[in-house]
């Protein structure tokens, strides 16, 4: 149930992160944004557990998932923007 909850929270966090971080460097597709949001939620869960903020069977909270999604979207935007500028 923990993984399913992380996916649901990550989906919502990806949607919110897309509205917080508008711009050309972010993924334009809804599906890609939500996938990156889910990845961000997993990253937030992993880092939170590694730092002792969450227990072993505890997932990241909603705010932590949003922050993780924003970080993943920013990294993706940086890499995608860099790839686009070098390929032109």
C-alpha positions in Angstrom: 0.0 0.0 0.0 3.0 2.3 0.6 4.1 2.2 -3.0 0.6 2.9 -4.3 0.2 5.8 -1.9 3.6 7.2 -3.1 2.4 6.9 -6.8 -0.9 8.7 -6.0 0.9 11.5 -4.1 3.5 11.7 -6.8 0.9 12.1 -9.4 -0.7 15.0 -7.6 2.7 16.5 -6.7 3.7 16.4 -10.4 0.6 18.3 -11.4 1.1 20.9 -8.7 4.9 21.2 -9.6 4.0 21.8 -13.2 1.8 24.8 -12.2 4.6 26.1 -9.8 7.4 25.8 -12.4 6.0 27.0 -15.7 8.4 27.5 -18.5 9.8 26.1 -21.7 12.4 24.0 -20.0 9.9 21.7 -18.3 8.3 18.7 -20.0 5.3 19.9 -21.9 3.3 16.6 -21.8 1.0 15.9 -19.0 2.0 12.3 -18.8 5.7 13.0 -18.7 5.2 15.6 -16.0 3.2 13.3 -13.8 5.8 10.5 -14.3 8.5 12.9 -13.2 6.3 13.8 -10.2 6.0 10.2 -9.2 9.8 9.9 -9.6 10.1 13.0 -7.4 7.9 11.4 -4.7 10.0 8.3 -4.7 13.2 10.4 -4.5 11.7 12.4 -1.6 10.7 9.2 0.1 14.2 7.6 -0.3 16.0 10.8 0.8 13.6 11.3 3.8 14.2 7.7 4.9 17.9 8.0 4.4 18.0 11.2 6.5 15.8 9.7 9.2 12.8 12.0 8.5 10.6 9.1 7.7 10.4 5.6 9.1 11.2 2.5 7.0 7.6 1.9 5.8 6.7 5.6 5.7 6.4 7.6 2.5 7.1 11.2 1.9 4.4 13.6 2.8 2.6 15.7 0.3 4.9 18.8 0.7 8.0 16.6 0.5 6.7 15.0 -2.7 6.0 18.4 -4.2 9.5 19.5 -3.4 10.9 16.3 -4.8 8.9 16.7 -8.0 10.1 20.3 -8.4 13.7 19.2 -8.0 13.2 16.4 -10.6 11.5 18.7 -13.0 14.2 21.3 -12.6 16.9 18.7 -13.2 15.0 17.4 -16.3 14.5 20.9 -17.6 18.2 21.7 -17.2 19.2 18.5 -19.0 16.6 18.8 -21.7 17.4 22.5 -22.3 21.1 21.7 -22.5 20.5 18.8 -25.0 18.3 21.0 -27.1 20.8 23.9 -27.3 23.7 21.6 -28.2 21.7 19.8 -30.9 20.8 23.0 -32.8 
